Amino acid sequence: MYISMVRIKGSETYAQHQAIWSLFPNSPDRKRDHLFRVENVSGSVSTVILQSSTQPKSSTVADVLQSKIFSLSVQVGTSYRFKLVANPTKRCSKSKAIIDIQTEEDRVAWLQNKLSGANVTVTSMDDELIKSEKCKCSRYVTYEGVIHVTDSVQIYNAVVMGVGRKKHAGAGLLSLAK
């Protein structure tokens, strides 16, 4: 896998989505094998962290500032600091509509359910309403804290595959640090 820092021209989620895809030219039939998280927005320029299975290449709308190979080894019994921007949602049992999870307590429970292969302690949680020209507004929650791994395969898969919905729009990238 590669971890990269990328500067994108555009601050709207759909423009970011298109700019990220532009980093992987000549692969029109490829499925998405990358996750990203917006770290900073300054005017019409966004800085993102990108995790991908192939090395990104700069394009006219996105510049790869740094890129390096990394291999992930998640060990049972190990504690990690984590950061995750996610779109915590649930399906309404009556209408089958997908709705945002509103309360802090329910958002932490959602995260613990998604990361059930670890004991999760959330130390910081901020939320932001993100507007997109392609779809309605979405609530993104930035979680930070500590996880203690009890199932290394499940947590490894969460890092590689992402967590929750809206992965195409900058949610779901779980970052771990010892």
GUROVO-791355 format. One record per residue: x, y, z of N, C-alpha, C, CB in turn; residue in one letter. Coordinates in steps of 0.05 Angstrom, whole numbers, padded with zeros to 5 digits, always signed. Glycine has a CB too. Layout:
N
XYZXYZXYZXYZA...
END
This chain:
178
+00017-00023+00000+00000+00000+00000+00018+00025+00000-00019+00000+00024M+00006+00047-00009+00019+00073-00009+00004+00092+00009+00022+00084-00038Y+00018+00109+00022+00006+00131+00037+00017+00156+00025+00011+00129+00068I+00000+00175+00018+00009+00199+00003-00005+00224+00015+00002+00196-00026S+00009+00246+00012-00003+00272+00018-00007+00285-00009+00016+00290+00037M-00031+00295-00014-00039+00306-00040-00052+00333-00036-00058+00286-00054V-00046+00351-00054-00059+00377-00055-00079+00377-00078-00038+00401-00057R-00104+00384-00073-00125+00382-00093-00136+00410-00098-00148+00363-00084I-00141+00416-00123-00154+00441-00130-00184+00436-00129-00146+00451-00159K-00196+00446-00108-00225+00442-00104-00231+00435-00075-00236+00420-00122G-00252+00447-00064-00259+00441-00036-00286+00427-00034-00259+00467-00021S-00300+00424-00055-00326+00411-00055-00322+00381-00058-00345+00421-00078E-00338+00364-00044-00333+00336-00042-00332+00322-00070-00353+00323-00025T-00350+00329-00088-00350+00315-00114-00325+00323-00130-00375+00322-00130Y-00316+00348-00128-00291+00356-00142-00267+00342-00130-00288+00387-00139A-00267+00338-00103-00246+00322-00090-00246+00294-00100-00249+00323-00060Q-00269+00282-00102-00272+00254-00112-00261+00252-00140-00302+00246-00112H-00268+00270-00157-00257+00269-00185-00227+00274-00186-00272+00290-00202Q-00217+00292-00169-00188+00297-00168-00173+00273-00159-00182+00321-00150A-00183+00259-00139-00170+00234-00129-00169+00214-00152-00185+00223-00104I-00190+00210-00166-00190+00190-00188-00170+00198-00210-00218+00188-00201W-00166+00225-00214-00147+00234-00234-00118+00226-00228-00149+00264-00237S-00113+00218-00203-00086+00209-00195-00079+00181-00204-00083+00211-00165L-00099+00167-00215-00095+00140-00224-00103+00138-00253-00112+00120-00207F-00087+00149-00272-00094+00149-00300-00093+00121-00313-00076+00168-00316P-00106+00118-00335-00106+00093-00351-00116+00069-00335-00077+00087-00360N-00136+00074-00319-00149+00052-00305-00179+00056-00303-00137+00049-00276S-00192+00059-00326-00221+00065-00326-00239+00043-00314-00230+00072-00353P-00230+00018-00316-00247-00004-00306-00241-00013-00278-00245-00027-00325D-00221+00000-00266-00212-00008-00240-00232+00000-00219-00185+00004-00234R-00235-00018-00199-00252-00011-00176-00237+00007-00157-00262-00036-00162K-00251+00022-00141-00238+00040-00122-00222+00023-00102-00259+00057-00107R-00196+00028-00101-00178+00015-00082-00162+00036-00067-00160-00005-00096D-00175+00058-00061-00162+00079-00046-00182+00092-00027-00151+00100-00066H-00172+00104-00006-00187+00119+00013-00173+00145+00018-00191+00103+00040L-00188+00166+00024-00175+00191+00030-00190+00206+00052-00174+00209+00005F-00175+00225+00064-00187+00241+00085-00176+00270+00081-00179+00230+00114R-00194+00289+00081-00187+00317+00079-00175+00326+00105-00211+00335+00070V-00150+00336+00104-00137+00345+00128-00139+00375+00132-00107+00337+00127E-00140+00390+00109-00140+00419+00111-00153+00430+00085-00111+00430+00114N-00169+00451+00089-00180+00466+00066-00173+00495+00069-00212+00462+00064V-00161+00506+00048-00153+00534+00048-00163+00546+00022-00122+00538+00052S-00185+00561+00024-00196+00572-00001-00207+00550-00019-00176+00589-00016G-00196+00549-00043-00205+00528-00062-00185+00505-00064-00211+00540-00089S-00167+00502-00045-00147+00481-00045-00150+00464-00020-00118+00493-00047V-00150+00438-00024-00152+00419-00002-00127+00402-00001-00177+00401-00005S-00118+00396+00024-00096+00378+00028-00108+00352+00039-00074+00390+00047T-00102+00329+00027-00113+00304+00035-00092+00283+00040-00133+00294+00014V-00098+00264+00058-00082+00240+00062-00096+00219+00045-00080+00232+00092I-00080+00205+00029-00090+00185+00010-00077+00158+00016-00086+00193-00019L-00093+00137+00019-00083+00110+00022-00092+00095-00003-00094+00096+00048Q-00073+00082-00017-00080+00069-00042-00063+00044-00047-00077+00088-00066S-00074+00026-00063-00059+00002-00069-00038+00006-00091-00078-00021-00077S-00042+00027-00107-00023+00034-00128-00013+00062-00123-00036+00032-00157T+00011+00068-00134+00023+00094-00129+00008+00116-00146+00053+00094-00136Q+00000+00137-00133-00014+00159-00148+00006+00175-00164-00029+00177-00128P-00004+00187-00186+00013+00205-00203-00001+00232-00205+00017+00192-00231K+00014+00253-00201+00002+00280-00202-00013+00284-00229+00024+00301-00200S-00034+00301-00227-00050+00308-00250-00054+00338-00251-00078+00293-00249S-00070+00347-00270-00075+00376-00272-00090+00387-00249-00089+00382-00298T-00106+00371-00234-00122+00381-00212-00113+00371-00185-00151+00373-00217V-00092+00354-00184-00082+00343-00159-00052+00339-00160-00097+00317-00152A-00038+00349-00140-00009+00345-00139-00002+00327-00116+00005+00373-00135D+00014+00306-00122+00024+00288-00101+00048+00301-00089+00031+00259-00113V+00045+00309-00063+00067+00323-00050+00087+00303-00038+00055+00340-00027L+00077+00281-00027+00094+00260-00017+00080+00234-00021+00101+00265+00013Q+00095+00212-00024+00084+00186-00027+00104+00165-00018+00074+00180-00056S+00095+00146-00002+00114+00125+00007+00099+00099+00010+00128+00133+00033K+00113+00078+00007+00102+00051+00012+00101+00046+00041+00120+00029-00003I+00079+00034+00050+00078+00025+00078+00065-00002+00079+00063+00046+00095F+00074-00018+00098+00061-00044+00102+00049-00043+00130+00081-00068+00099S+00026-00054+00133+00011-00053+00158+00013-00080+00172-00018-00045+00153L+00020-00079+00197+00020-00103+00214+00004-00096+00239+00049-00113+00220S-00019-00108+00242-00036-00103+00266-00034-00127+00284-00065-00097+00257V-00025-00123+00309-00021-00144+00328-00042-00145+00350+00007-00142+00340Q-00051-00169+00356-00070-00172+00379-00055-00163+00404-00080-00201+00381V-00069-00149+00421-00058-00140+00447-00043-00113+00445-00040-00160+00457G-00041-00102+00421-00027-00077+00417-00047-00054+00418-00011-00077+00391T-00039-00031+00429-00055-00007+00429-00045+00012+00408-00055+00006+00457S-00063+00026+00395-00057+00045+00375-00073+00071+00379-00062+00034+00346Y-00061+00094+00373-00077+00118+00370-00090+00116+00343-00059+00144+00373R-00114+00127+00340-00128+00126+00314-00141+00153+00308-00149+00104+00314F-00145+00157+00282-00161+00179+00272-00178+00168+00249-00143+00203+00262K-00203+00177+00250-00223+00168+00230-00243+00190+00225-00237+00142+00239L-00247+00197+00200-00269+00214+00192-00290+00195+00180-00260+00237+00172V-00313+00195+00191-00334+00175+00182-00361+00189+00180-00336+00152+00202A-00379+00175+00166-00406+00184+00163-00424+00164+00178-00414+00186+00132N-00427+00167+00204-00443+00147+00220-00473+00149+00213-00439+00151+00250P-00483+00127+00202-00511+00126+00194-00523+00100+00202-00513+00130+00163T-00549+00099+00200-00564+00074+00204-00588+00074+00185-00572+00070+00234K-00598+00050+00181-00622+00047+00164-00647+00047+00182-00621+00021+00147R-00665+00064+00176-00690+00066+00191-00707+00041+00186-00707+00092+00183C-00715+00028+00207-00729+00002+00204-00756+00005+00190-00733-00010+00232S-00770+00027+00193-00796+00030+00180-00794+00039+00151-00813+00050+00196K-00780+00061+00146-00779+00072+00119-00756+00060+00102-00777+00102+00120S-00737+00047+00115-00713+00036+00102-00695+00058+00092-00721+00018+00079K-00700+00083+00100-00683+00105+00092-00657+00105+00109-00697+00133+00096A-00636+00115+00098-00611+00117+00113-00610+00145+00126-00586+00113+00094I-00606+00145+00152-00607+00170+00167-00581+00173+00183-00631+00171+00186I-00573+00198+00188-00549+00204+00204-00555+00197+00233-00541+00234+00201D-00535+00187+00247-00537+00182+00276-00531+00209+00289-00517+00160+00285I-00549+00217+00307-00549+00244+00318-00534+00248+00344-00577+00254+00321Q-00538+00230+00363-00527+00234+00390-00498+00224+00392-00544+00221+00411T-00483+00237+00409-00455+00230+00413-00453+00201+00423-00442+00249+00433E-00470+00194+00442-00470+00167+00453-00475+00146+00431-00492+00164+00475E-00494+00151+00413-00500+00132+00391-00478+00132+00371-00527+00140+00378D-00464+00154+00367-00441+00155+00348-00418+00138+00359-00432+00184+00343R-00413+00139+00385-00392+00123+00396-00400+00093+00395-00387+00131+00426V-00425+00087+00400-00435+00059+00398-00432+00049+00369-00464+00057+00407A-00438+00066+00349-00435+00059+00321-00406+00052+00315-00444+00082+00303W-00387+00068+00325-00359+00064+00320-00350+00038+00334-00342+00087+00331L-00358+00033+00358-00351+00009+00372-00361-00016+00358-00361+00009+00401Q-00385-00014+00346-00396-00036+00330-00379-00040+00305-00425-00030+00322N-00371-00019+00291-00355-00022+00267-00327-00032+00272-00353+00005+00253K-00316-00026+00296-00290-00035+00303-00291-00055+00326-00272-00011+00312L-00309-00074+00323-00314-00094+00344-00290-00112+00349-00338-00111+00338S-00269-00111+00332-00245-00126+00336-00225-00112+00354-00232-00132+00310G-00235-00091+00368-00217-00076+00386-00234-00063+00408-00202-00054+00370A-00221-00058+00430-00233-00041+00451-00227-00012+00444-00223-00048+00480N-00248+00004+00440-00245+00031+00430-00250+00051+00452-00264+00036+00407V-00232+00070+00455-00235+00093+00473-00234+00118+00456-00214+00094+00496T-00256+00133+00454-00256+00157+00438-00249+00180+00457-00285+00162+00426V-00228+00195+00449-00219+00218+00466-00228+00245+00454-00188+00217+00468T-00235+00245+00428-00243+00270+00416-00262+00263+00393-00219+00286+00405S-00283+00280+00391-00303+00275+00370-00314+00302+00361-00326+00256+00379M-00311+00309+00335-00321+00333+00324-00338+00326+00300-00299+00353+00316D-00360+00341+00296-00376+00336+00272-00378+00360+00255-00403+00325+00280D-00383+00355+00229-00385+00377+00210-00405+00369+00188-00357+00384+00197E-00422+00388+00180-00441+00383+00158-00427+00390+00132-00467+00400+00162L-00425+00370+00114-00412+00374+00089-00433+00375+00067-00391+00350+00083I-00431+00396+00050-00450+00399+00028-00437+00390+00002-00460+00428+00025K-00452+00377-00015-00442+00368-00041-00461+00376-00063-00438+00337-00040S-00450+00382-00086-00468+00389-00108-00482+00365-00120-00452+00404-00130E-00471+00341-00115-00483+00316-00127-00504+00303-00109-00461+00297-00133K-00503+00309-00083-00522+00296-00065-00528+00315-00041-00512+00269-00054C-00546+00307-00024-00554+00324-00002-00530+00327+00018-00578+00312+00013K-00534+00342+00038-00514+00346+00059-00509+00320+00075-00522+00369+00078C-00485+00316+00084-00478+00293+00100-00464+00302+00125-00461+00273+00084S-00468+00288+00146-00455+00294+00172-00430+00276+00174-00474+00290+00196R-00407+00289+00175-00381+00274+00179-00372+00278+00207-00360+00284+00158Y-00363+00257+00220-00353+00258+00247-00324+00250+00247-00370+00240+00266V-00307+00267+00260-00279+00260+00263-00275+00248+00291-00261+00286+00259T-00267+00223+00291-00261+00209+00316-00231+00208+00320-00274+00180+00315Y-00223+00212+00344-00195+00207+00352-00196+00192+00379-00178+00233+00353E-00176+00175+00383-00175+00161+00408-00154+00139+00408-00202+00150+00415G-00160+00118+00423-00142+00095+00426-00158+00070+00423-00128+00095+00454V-00147+00051+00408-00159+00024+00405-00139+00004+00415-00167+00018+00376I-00149-00017+00429-00133-00039+00438-00143-00063+00422-00135-00044+00469H-00126-00074+00404-00134-00095+00385-00139-00122+00399-00113-00098+00363V-00163-00133+00393-00170-00160+00402-00174-00179+00379-00196-00159+00419T-00177-00169+00355-00180-00185+00330-00164-00171+00308-00210-00190+00322D-00140-00180+00303-00122-00165+00285-00132-00166+00256-00094-00177+00286S-00145-00188+00248-00155-00190+00220-00177-00170+00216-00165-00219+00215V-00195-00167+00235-00218-00148+00231-00208-00119+00230-00238-00152+00254Q-00189-00112+00247-00179-00085+00247-00162-00080+00222-00162-00079+00272I-00146-00099+00213-00131-00097+00188-00150-00092+00165-00114-00123+00183Y-00172-00107+00164-00192-00103+00143-00205-00076+00144-00213-00125+00144N-00210-00065+00168-00222-00039+00172-00203-00017+00161-00228-00033+00201A-00177-00021+00165-00157-00002+00155-00157-00003+00124-00129-00007+00166V-00156-00027+00113-00153-00030+00084-00179-00023+00069-00145-00059+00078V-00202-00032+00079-00227-00028+00065-00242-00003+00073-00245-00052+00071M-00235+00009+00096-00249+00033+00105-00272+00026+00124-00259+00049+00082G-00283+00047+00136-00305+00044+00156-00329+00061+00148-00295+00051+00184V-00352+00048+00146-00376+00063+00141-00382+00071+00112-00376+00087+00158G-00400+00089+00109-00409+00099+00083-00392+00123+00074-00438+00106+00083R-00397+00132+00049-00385+00156+00038-00355+00155+00034-00392+00180+00055K-00345+00131+00029-00316+00128+00025-00307+00143+00000-00308+00099+00023K-00324+00145-00020-00318+00159-00045-00315+00189-00040-00339+00154-00065H-00326+00198-00017-00326+00227-00012-00309+00235+00012-00355+00236-00007A-00289+00220+00018-00270+00228+00038-00275+00217+00066-00269+00256+00040G-00293+00198+00069-00298+00186+00095-00287+00157+00095-00328+00187+00102A-00282+00147+00119-00276+00118+00121-00247+00111+00126-00285+00105+00098G-00228+00130+00121-00199+00123+00124-00192+00122+00154-00182+00144+00110L-00186+00098+00163-00177+00093+00191-00147+00093+00192-00189+00067+00203L-00136+00113+00206-00106+00114+00209-00099+00106+00237-00096+00144+00203S-00078+00089+00238-00067+00079+00264-00039+00087+00268-00069+00049+00265L-00032+00093+00293-00004+00099+00300+00001+00088+00328+00001+00131+00300A+00025+00077+00332+00032+00065+00358+00036+00087+00378+00057+00048+00356K
END
